[in-house]
Amino acid sequence: MNYIEAIEKFRNKTLKNLIFVYGEEDFLKKTFIEEIAGDLKDDVFNFTKFNDENFNSQSIIDNSESLPFMSDRRVILIEHLDFSRDKISKFENELNNILNYASNIPNFTTIIFDLKAGFFKGKLYKNFLNLASFVEMNRLNSMELKNFIGKKFISDGLSIKNSEISYIMDRTGYLDRDSELNLNFINNDLEALIEGVKINNKEITKKLIDKFITPFINENIFDLTDNILKKNTAKSLEVFYNLSDEPVEKVFFMIARTFNNLFYIKNLLNNGRSNQAIMNILGIKKFEYDKNFRAISDLGENKIRSSINLLYECEKNMRINSNHTKLEIEKLIIKLTSI
């Protein structure tokens, strides 16, 4: 089943409590798992994670049997396993143990396997078919992408016309046969557009979409964030002044995105995620990841947190002083390069 079908089954309480999730759209996998976990995602007592390094069927079964602590549910997530044709034999014994246990999983427990690749459709797959739900997160088709974009605006309290959604779809090139763009990139651009609409109290127009939704990111913006990370105040301001064709809100969004990514990369690395997994989760390419990775050791966690606090302060001031947003960005750049 696909993402939409799985969400509907979960909400109707007809989704099985053993779930295998796979596919190329990591954004959908992440969103689906967050939907299943709900308010348990930050609950250290009732949300347990395993990965390819500590995957052990008996530990999963023991966790599954443990009564939830001050909750009526328990979620177990197993990440980074590869059940493709060439890899699945490595996990055969553990999977057979899970298979034998599947019909006895308590109603209060949900076990989710977030797979690197698909589940090889051999004997094990067939044995699991009646005991588990298989959810495939592939690229969206035209109607699914239209709904994705529309719901993104609705969830932020904004209305958008079908013609504007179609224009965004064409602008991103997501549906092109050879496109490598994924939903992480689409989501980042949509958030930038929504931020621009909110700060300026503007309606969504094609002109505004052209400013925020582009098939590429202006290299000068990367030049700006690079110089901010290098603490070069004068050069940062010079580059910023040369970005006069870019909306101030987009420049702010890209600065905020850079520091948010620093924070997420550091935490994901601490949690054992690989470089490629982090790039997929955040929707960034290798050259951007490499620059962010180098900046983490230079700044340190405390300075990253302080920078994010400055960004929150700047965003609040931009909303209050909507006629002086450029000045607020100038002040932000000076503060960020002085930490």
SEFI-842557 format. One line per 4 residues: number of its first residue (from 1); their letters; for each residue z, y, x of N, C-alpha, C. Coordinates in steps of 0.02 Angstrom, whole numbers, plus 50000, padded with zeros to 5 digits. Each point is the difference from the previous one (the first is absolute). Example, Ala and Ser with C-alpha at 12.3 -4.5 7.8 and 13.67 -1.06 7.14 Angstrom:
1	AS	50390,49716,50660,50000,50059,49955,50000,50060,50045  49964,50053,49982,50003,50059,50042,50037,50055,49961
END
This chain:
1	MNYI	50000,49941,50042,50000,50059,49958,50000,50062,50044  49980,50057,49971,49999,50062,50038,50064,50040,49989  50002,50060,50030,50059,50042,49997,50021,50017,49929  49952,50023,49959,50015,50022,49932,50026,49942,49958
5	EAIE	49967,49942,50006,50023,49941,49962,50070,49979,50021  50014,50003,50065,50066,49980,50025,50054,50047,49975  49987,50066,50001,50049,50049,49975,50014,49988,49926  49947,49987,49961,50009,49988,49929,50042,49937,49988
9	KFRN	49986,49947,50038,50039,49938,49993,50073,50011,50019  50011,50039,50054,50069,50013,50020,50037,50038,49946  49969,50051,49971,50033,50040,49949,50010,49960,49935  49955,49952,49989,50008,49956,49941,50043,49939,50014
13	KTLK	50025,49997,50062,50044,49945,50021,49966,49931,49996  49934,50000,50015,49963,49936,50002,49976,49984,50070  50017,50042,50049,49983,49986,50070,50049,49950,50028  49975,49950,50036,50044,49950,50029,50046,50031,50053
17	NLIF	50055,49967,50013,50047,50030,50048,49988,49975,50072  49943,49968,50012,49974,49987,50067,49931,50031,50003  49990,50049,50044,49939,50040,50000,49970,50002,50071  49935,49988,50004,49963,50008,50062,49954,50060,49993
21	VYGE	50009,50051,50043,49961,50061,49996,49956,50006,50063  49936,50014,49991,49956,50007,50057,49941,50045,49982  49961,50019,50049,49942,50043,49988,49998,50058,50048  49944,50037,49999,49988,50052,50051,50032,50067,49983
25	EDFL	50021,50010,49937,50028,50065,49982,50077,49999,50007  50022,50020,50060,50072,50000,50014,50038,50048,49954  49967,50054,49980,50033,50049,49956,50019,49966,49934  49955,49959,49973,50015,49965,49937,50054,49948,50009
29	KKTF	49999,49965,50057,50052,49950,50013,50068,50034,50003  50004,50055,50037,50063,50037,50006,50025,50025,49932  49953,50028,49960,50019,50026,49935,50023,49944,49954  49966,49943,50002,50019,49943,49958,50069,49974,50018
33	IEEI	50013,49993,50065,50065,49975,50022,50056,50048,49981  49987,50065,50005,50049,50050,49980,50014,49996,49924  49947,49985,49961,50009,49993,49928,50044,49939,49984  49988,49945,50035,50040,49940,49989,50072,50012,50021
37	AGDL	50009,50031,50058,50068,50011,50027,50038,50050,49958  49965,50052,49976,50033,50051,49959,50058,50032,50037  50057,50004,49968,50058,50033,50030,50035,49957,50052  49972,49940,50014,50030,49956,50051,49972,50012,50069
41	KDDV	49947,50041,50006,49965,50005,50065,50044,50026,50056  50053,50037,49983,50046,50024,50051,50068,49966,49996  50002,49944,49964,50063,49963,49989,50005,49944,50052  50043,50010,50049,50005,49952,50056,50029,49933,49977
45	FNFT	50033,49999,49942,50031,49938,49977,49952,49957,49959  49952,50032,49966,49958,49964,49952,49926,50003,50016  49981,50033,50056,49930,50002,50021,49998,49976,50072  49976,49940,50011,50000,49968,50066,49929,49993,50026
49	KFND	49992,50015,50065,49934,49996,50031,49998,49947,50054  49945,49963,50002,49985,49955,50055,49930,50018,50026  49984,49977,50060,49933,50011,50027,49977,49938,50037  49943,50006,50035,49972,49942,50034,50044,49974,50056
53	ENFN	50046,50041,50024,50043,49979,50056,50063,49963,49976  50025,50017,49940,50061,49967,49977,49990,49961,49935  49936,49985,49984,49985,49963,49939,50030,49930,50004  50044,49985,49953,50033,49936,49997,50013,49982,49927
57	SQSI	49970,49945,49978,50004,49983,49929,50072,49990,49976  50043,49970,50041,50068,49988,49978,50039,50065,49992  49987,50049,50044,50033,50065,49993,49977,50035,49936  49937,49993,49985,49973,50030,49938,50031,49967,49939
61	IDNS	50006,49935,50002,50030,49963,49943,50073,50019,49992  50036,50004,50056,50071,50019,49997,50008,50070,49970  49958,50046,50022,50002,50068,49973,49983,50000,49926  49952,49960,49982,49977,49997,49930,50056,49975,49954
65	ESLP	50040,49954,50025,50053,49970,49959,50062,50045,49995  50007,50049,50045,50058,50044,49999,49998,50046,49940  50054,50004,49964,50003,50044,49942,49992,50073,50022  49964,50040,49962,49993,50071,50017,50068,50035,50001
69	FMSD	50007,50050,50043,50063,50037,50007,49995,50063,49957  50039,50004,49948,50003,50058,49954,49929,50018,49976  49961,49950,49984,49933,50009,49974,49981,49937,49962  49946,50004,49962,49978,49940,49964,49937,49971,50032
73	RRVI	49980,50027,50059,49939,49976,50032,50009,49996,50076  49958,49959,50029,49996,49994,50073,49926,49994,50019  49979,50037,50052,49930,49997,50023,49999,49979,50073  49957,49952,50016,49991,49977,50069,49927,50013,50020
77	LIEH	49990,50037,50054,49933,50017,50023,49988,49969,50068  49944,49963,50005,49981,49969,50064,49934,50032,50021  49999,50033,50059,49943,50040,50022,49965,49970,50061  49937,50020,50008,49960,49989,50061,49979,49927,50011
81	LDFS	50007,49957,49951,49979,49930,50010,49925,49994,49990  49969,49955,50037,49928,49989,49997,49988,49928,49976  49977,49993,49938,49986,49935,49971,49924,49987,49996  49963,50028,50047,49928,49987,50002,49987,49930,50026
85	RDKI	49937,49979,49996,49981,49931,50018,50027,49979,50068  49994,50043,50050,50018,49982,50069,50074,50005,50014  50038,50032,49956,50071,50014,50015,50048,49962,49955  49978,49977,49941,50047,49975,49950,50035,49936,50022
89	SKFE	49968,49960,50042,50032,49937,50021,50066,50012,50037  50006,50058,50032,50061,50018,50035,50060,50004,49953  49986,50016,49936,50054,50011,49952,50004,49943,49948  49965,49945,50012,49994,49948,49949,50068,49972,49978
93	NELN	50044,49984,50048,50065,49971,49982,50042,50049,49960  50001,50064,50023,50040,50050,49965,49972,50012,49929  49934,50002,49994,49970,50011,49935,50012,49941,49953  50001,49940,50026,50015,49942,49957,50072,50003,49974
97	NILN	50045,50026,50042,50069,50009,49977,50004,50051,49943  49962,50055,50008,49997,50051,49947,49968,49971,49937  49948,49960,50010,49965,49968,49944,50048,49956,49960  50039,49960,50034,50047,49955,49967,50056,50038,49964
101	YASN	50013,50061,50024,50054,50040,49970,49975,50046,49944  49934,50012,49998,49971,50052,49957,50022,49995,49926  50002,49940,49974,50017,49992,49929,50075,50010,49987  50040,50007,50053,50072,50009,49992,50024,50070,50018
105	IPNF	49953,50046,50013,50020,50069,50017,50038,50030,49941  50060,50026,50011,50038,50029,49944,49963,50058,49967  50013,50011,49937,49967,50054,49963,50015,50068,50029  50057,50007,50035,50018,50065,50026,49967,50015,50068
109	TTII	49963,49953,50028,49970,50008,50066,49924,50005,49995  49972,50047,50038,49927,50005,50009,49985,49995,50074  49955,49953,50018,49980,49991,50070,49928,50023,50008  49989,50048,50046,49933,50028,50010,49977,49986,50072
113	FDLK	49942,49971,50007,49968,49992,50065,49946,50053,50006  50009,50047,50047,49949,50052,50015,49960,49975,50059  49940,49973,49986,49962,49964,50051,49952,50046,50038  49990,49982,50064,49952,50037,50042,49929,49989,49974
117	AGFF	49985,49939,49982,49933,49982,49975,50009,49961,49936  49946,49973,49974,50005,49961,49939,50035,49933,50012  50011,49964,49946,50030,49934,50002,49943,49950,50000  49992,49962,50055,49946,49951,50005,50001,49952,49940
121	KGKL	49943,49995,49967,49998,49961,49937,49990,49926,50013  50050,49972,50034,50001,49929,50013,50051,49965,49956  50028,49946,50024,50047,49959,49961,50063,50039,49982  50029,50036,50048,50062,50038,49986,49989,50052,49947
125	YKNF	49944,50036,50005,49984,50051,49950,49997,49969,49930  49965,49945,49994,49993,49967,49935,50067,49976,49974  50043,49978,50044,50067,49977,49979,50043,50057,49974  49988,50060,50026,50039,50058,49979,49974,50033,49936
129	LNLA	49937,49984,49980,49966,50037,49948,50041,50006,49935  50032,49947,49979,50037,50001,49937,50073,50023,50009  50019,50014,50061,50070,50018,50014,50008,50072,50023  49945,50032,50017,50004,50067,50029,49946,50045,49970
133	SFVE	50010,50065,50008,49949,50050,49982,49965,50023,50064  49934,50001,49999,49960,50024,50057,49969,50067,49981  50016,50051,50040,49978,50068,49985,49956,50025,50057  49937,50015,49984,49952,50021,50052,49988,50075,49995
137	MNRL	50017,50036,50054,49993,50073,50001,49937,50020,50037  49943,49993,49967,49937,50018,50030,49982,50073,49987  49946,50024,50029,49977,50068,49988,49987,50011,49926  50013,50060,49977,49991,50017,49930,49926,50007,49983
141	NSME	49983,49982,49938,49932,50016,49976,50000,50070,49970  49944,50021,49973,49992,50068,49976,50051,50019,49947  50009,49958,49950,50047,50015,49946,50072,50000,50024  50016,49953,50044,50068,49997,50027,50016,50062,50042
145	LKNF	49951,50022,50041,50011,50060,50040,50008,50061,49956  49961,50004,49947,50006,50056,49953,50070,50002,49969  50025,49942,49979,50068,49997,49972,50053,50017,50052  49990,49978,50061,50047,50013,50054,50007,50076,50011
149	IGKK	49943,50034,50004,50001,50072,50012,50031,50037,49941  49979,49980,49939,50026,50033,49940,50075,49994,49994  50026,49940,50011,50072,49988,49994,50039,50038,50054  49969,50009,50057,50034,50038,50054,50015,50071,49977
153	FISD	49952,50031,49967,50010,50069,49975,50048,50001,49941  49993,49952,49955,50044,49998,49941,50073,49992,50021  50012,49957,50051,50069,49988,50022,50031,50063,50031  49958,50047,50021,50025,50064,50027,49997,50055,49948
157	GLSI	49990,49981,49937,50000,50049,49946,49939,50044,49997  49943,49976,50028,49939,50039,50000,49946,49965,49959  49958,50039,49968,49943,49972,49963,49937,50008,50041  49954,49953,49993,49938,50004,50038,49944,49971,49957
161	KNSE	49941,50032,50003,49943,49979,49959,49966,49940,50032  49965,49961,49959,49963,49942,50026,49947,50022,50049  49969,50058,49988,49948,50024,50045,50028,50016,50069  50062,50024,50002,50032,50016,50064,50020,49936,50037
165	ISYI	50022,49950,49962,50017,49935,50030,49937,49970,50032  49945,50002,49963,49937,49973,50026,49978,50037,50064  50011,50065,50001,49982,50040,50059,50042,49980,50060  50065,49989,49989,50044,49977,50054,49977,49932,50026
169	MDRT	49983,49955,49953,49977,49933,50020,49939,50003,50044  49952,50043,49980,49939,50007,50041,50015,50031,50067  50046,50047,50001,50017,50038,50061,50032,49954,50052  50042,49953,49977,50035,49957,50047,49954,49947,50031
173	GYLD	49950,49979,49962,49956,49947,50025,50032,49932,50000  50057,49993,49966,50038,49936,49999,49957,49942,49974  49957,50014,49951,49962,49947,49968,49936,49981,50037  49984,50037,50053,49941,49983,50040,50008,49931,50030
177	RDSE	49946,49963,50002,50003,49930,50023,50029,49994,50070  49984,50046,50045,50022,49995,50069,50063,50042,50015  50031,50026,49947,50058,50043,50011,50060,49960,50026  50034,50029,50050,50061,49969,50026,50062,50038,49975
181	LNLN	49989,50049,49957,50055,50040,49973,50043,49956,49955  50066,50005,50008,50044,49962,49956,50042,50047,49957  50040,49972,49955,50037,50041,49952,50055,50041,50033  50022,49981,50059,50048,50043,50035,49969,50068,50015
185	FINN	49937,49999,50023,49966,50063,50015,49988,50040,49936  49978,49965,49947,49988,50033,49936,50065,50032,49975  50054,49963,50003,50064,50025,49976,50023,50061,50039  49990,50000,50066,50019,50057,50041,49962,50063,49979
189	DLEA	49934,49993,49988,49960,50058,49980,50020,50024,49931  50013,49954,49954,50020,50019,49932,50066,50038,50002  50046,49978,50042,50065,50035,50005,49990,50071,50027  49953,50007,50047,49986,50067,50027,49972,50045,49945
193	LIEG	49953,49973,49960,49970,50038,49946,50053,50020,49948  50042,49952,49981,50053,50013,49951,50048,50054,50025  50017,49996,50064,50044,50050,50030,49969,50070,49995  49935,50004,50015,49965,50064,49995,49998,50027,49930
197	VKIN	49990,49957,49951,49998,50020,49930,50069,50026,49979  50052,49965,50019,50068,50019,49979,50023,50065,50032  49988,50007,50065,50024,50060,50035,49967,50063,49971  49935,49994,49983,49963,50058,49977,49994,50006,49924
201	NKEI	50030,49951,49965,49995,50000,49926,49928,50006,49976  49956,49964,50034,49929,50004,49984,49977,49939,49960  49944,50008,49965,49968,49943,49968,49959,49962,50051  49987,49936,49985,49960,49959,50045,49927,50016,49987
205	TKKL	49966,50022,50052,49929,50017,49995,49962,49966,50057  49934,49998,49994,49960,49971,50054,50009,50038,50065  50008,50066,49994,50010,50041,50060,50064,49980,50036  50053,49988,49961,50064,49980,50030,49995,49930,50029
209	IDKF	49965,49956,49964,49991,49931,50025,49964,50000,50067  49949,50044,50006,49962,50005,50063,50045,50019,50058  50052,50040,49986,50045,50022,50053,50046,49944,50023  50020,49956,49955,50051,49951,50017,49974,49929,50007
213	ITPF	49949,49981,49963,49975,49932,50002,49936,49999,50042  50005,49975,50060,49942,49999,50045,49993,49931,50031  49939,49981,50020,49990,49935,50032,50023,49999,50072  50026,50055,50023,50024,50004,50069,50056,50051,50002
217	INEN	50039,49998,50054,50053,50049,50011,49978,50047,50055  50005,50065,49987,49980,50051,50049,50036,49987,50067  49961,49991,50053,50030,49986,50065,50046,50056,50024  49987,50062,49976,50042,50056,50021,50072,49993,49973
221	IFDL	50006,49966,49943,50068,49988,49974,50037,49953,50046  49966,49949,50025,50031,49955,50049,50018,50039,50064  49957,50046,50019,50015,50042,50058,50064,50040,49989  50008,50025,49939,50061,50037,49982,50062,49955,50005
225	TDNI	49998,49942,49969,50059,49956,50001,50014,49975,50071  49947,49989,50040,50010,49980,50070,50039,50053,50038  49982,50063,49991,50033,50054,50037,50071,50013,49974  50011,49988,49936,50068,50006,49974,50044,49946,50032
229	LKKN	49975,49939,50005,50038,49946,50031,50012,50013,50075  49954,50037,50031,50007,50017,50071,50045,50062,50011  50023,50030,49944,50044,50059,50002,49965,50061,50029  49934,50003,49990,49962,50057,50025,49991,50051,49943
233	TAKS	50046,50047,49995,50001,50047,49944,49937,50043,49998  49982,50030,50056,49943,50046,50002,49935,49965,49980  49988,49942,50029,49939,49963,49985,49999,49977,49928  50059,49978,49974,50004,49978,49931,49981,50056,49952
237	LEVF	50027,50059,50012,49985,50057,49957,49926,50020,50005  49972,49996,50061,49929,50016,50010,49956,49953,49959  50015,49935,50004,49961,49951,49962,50008,50012,49925  50061,50015,49978,50014,50012,49929,49958,50059,49975
241	YNLS	49997,50054,50039,49961,50059,49979,49925,49984,49996  49978,49952,50040,49929,49981,49999,49983,49952,49942  50052,49980,49963,49989,49955,49943,49995,50039,49935  49970,50058,50003,49998,50044,49941,49960,49970,49942
245	DEPV	49954,49953,50015,49961,49969,49947,50038,49945,49963  50055,49978,50029,50040,49947,49969,50055,50032,49957  50012,49973,49941,50055,50026,49959,50067,49990,50035  50043,50049,49995,50065,49998,50033,50039,49937,49979
249	EKVF	49993,49982,49935,50038,49943,49974,49978,49935,50035  49936,49995,50017,49977,49940,50034,50026,49997,50071  50002,50058,50033,50028,50003,50067,50074,49979,49999  50036,50026,49951,50071,49981,49993,50006,49925,49988
253	FMIA	49958,49973,49956,50004,49929,49985,49989,49958,50062  49951,50020,50043,49986,49961,50059,50056,50004,50051  50032,50058,50005,50059,50006,50044,50056,49955,49975  50013,50004,49934,50053,49960,49970,49984,49925,50007
257	RTFN	49937,49982,49990,49979,49931,50007,50013,49974,50070  49987,50042,50050,50011,49979,50070,50073,49983,50013  50046,50043,49978,50070,49988,50014,50029,49944,49956  49975,49994,49939,50020,49944,49958,49977,49934,50032
261	NLFY	49939,50000,50027,49976,49940,50033,50041,49982,50062  50022,50051,50037,50044,49987,50058,50063,49964,49977  50028,50025,49946,50062,49971,49974,49988,49927,49978  49945,49989,49961,49986,49932,49976,49983,49953,50057
265	IKNL	49961,50023,50049,49981,49957,50055,50062,49976,50038  50045,50047,50014,50061,49982,50036,50041,49948,49962  50007,50010,49935,50039,49953,49960,49966,49933,49992  49934,50001,49992,49963,49937,49994,50001,49960,50065
269	LNNG	49995,50035,50057,50005,49967,50065,50070,49969,50008  50051,50036,49979,50069,49974,50004,50008,49938,49958  49959,49995,49946,50004,49942,49955,49952,49944,50020  49970,50007,50059,49960,49946,50027,49927,49998,49978
273	RSNQ	49976,50053,49968,49930,50000,49979,49954,50010,50060  49942,49969,49998,49951,50006,50054,49963,50067,49993  49967,50020,50055,49962,50063,49998,49946,49999,49946  49964,49944,49994,49946,49996,49950,50028,50002,49930
277	AIMN	50056,49966,49989,50031,50000,49933,50020,50071,49980  50027,50038,50048,50022,50069,49986,49940,50043,49984  49945,49992,50038,49939,50040,49986,49975,49985,49929  50003,49937,49979,49977,49982,49933,50045,50029,49947
281	ILGI	50065,49997,50011,50049,50026,49951,49992,50075,49991  49991,50037,50055,49997,50073,49997,49930,50026,49988  49950,49957,50007,49931,50022,49989,49975,50047,50054  50017,49985,50063,49978,50043,50055,49960,49958,50050
285	KKFE	49955,50034,50036,49959,49965,50049,50035,49997,50067  49973,49959,50046,50034,49986,50063,50011,50063,50042  49950,50044,50003,50007,50059,50043,50058,50044,49976  50009,50005,49933,50055,50039,49973,50067,49965,50012
289	YDKN	50000,49934,49991,50061,49961,50011,50023,50006,50073  49953,49995,50047,50018,50003,50071,50033,50067,50017  49973,50055,49972,50030,50066,50014,50070,50005,49970  50008,49974,49940,50066,50001,49968,50050,49957,50038
293	FRAI	49976,49943,50024,50044,49954,50037,50027,50033,50062  49957,50037,50036,50022,50035,50060,50050,50055,49983  49990,50032,49943,50043,50056,49981,50071,49978,49983  50007,49938,49975,50065,49975,49979,50050,50001,50057
297	SDLG	49979,49974,50058,50045,49997,50058,50016,50069,50027  49952,50047,49992,50012,50069,50024,50049,50038,49956  49996,49989,49935,50041,50038,49953,50069,49969,49987  50001,49934,49988,50062,49968,49981,50014,50008,49926
301	ENKI	50042,49955,49974,50011,49997,49927,50032,50064,49973  50047,50029,50034,50035,50060,49975,49952,50059,49991  49955,50010,50049,49952,50055,49996,49949,49987,49944  49982,49937,49990,49953,49984,49946,50032,50017,49933
305	RSSI	50063,49980,49991,50036,50016,49938,50006,50075,49990  50016,50037,50053,50006,50072,49996,49933,50032,49980  49946,49973,50027,49933,50026,49984,49985,49989,49926  50017,49942,49974,49987,49985,49929,50041,50047,49955
309	NLLY	50061,50016,50021,50040,50048,49961,49967,50069,50000  49971,50020,50057,49964,50064,50002,49940,50000,49954  49967,49942,49994,49942,49995,49956,50021,50007,49927  50056,49969,49981,50026,50007,49932,50015,50074,49985
313	ECEK	50030,50033,50048,50018,50070,49992,49936,50043,49992  49949,49985,50040,49937,50037,49997,49966,49990,49932  49999,49938,49977,49968,49985,49935,50034,50039,49944  50066,50002,50001,50038,50037,49949,49982,50074,50004
317	NMRI	49997,50028,50060,49984,50071,50008,49928,50016,49979  49954,49952,50011,49931,50009,49979,49994,50003,49924  50042,49962,49966,49999,50002,49927,50028,50066,49975  50053,50025,50033,50031,50063,49979,49957,50059,50017
321	NSNH	49971,49999,50062,49960,50056,50024,49926,49980,50004  49971,49985,49942,49932,49972,49998,49947,50048,50027  50017,50064,50005,49953,50049,50027,50004,50007,50076  50048,49965,50029,50011,50006,50073,50004,49931,50033
325	TKLE	49959,49954,49976,50003,49931,50026,49980,49997,50073  49951,50041,50021,49978,49999,50070,50057,50021,50046  50039,50051,49979,50057,50022,50040,50052,49945,50006  50010,49962,49945,50049,49946,50002,49978,49945,50049
329	IEKL	49935,49986,50003,49975,49951,50048,50008,50025,50071  49988,50063,50011,50010,50029,50067,50072,49991,50022  50047,50016,49956,50071,49992,50016,50017,49927,50013  49970,49956,49960,50011,49928,50009,49977,49977,50069
333	IIKL	49940,50021,50020,49973,49980,50065,50046,50022,50057  50024,50062,49995,50045,50027,50052,50064,49958,50004  50028,49983,49942,50062,49960,49999,49989,49929,50026  49945,49969,49978,49985,49931,50021,49990,49996,50076
337	TSI	49969,50051,50029,49986,49998,50072,50059,50024,50041  50054,50019,49966,50059,50025,50036,50059,49951,49997  49992,49946,49963,50055,49950,49994,50011,49965,50067
END
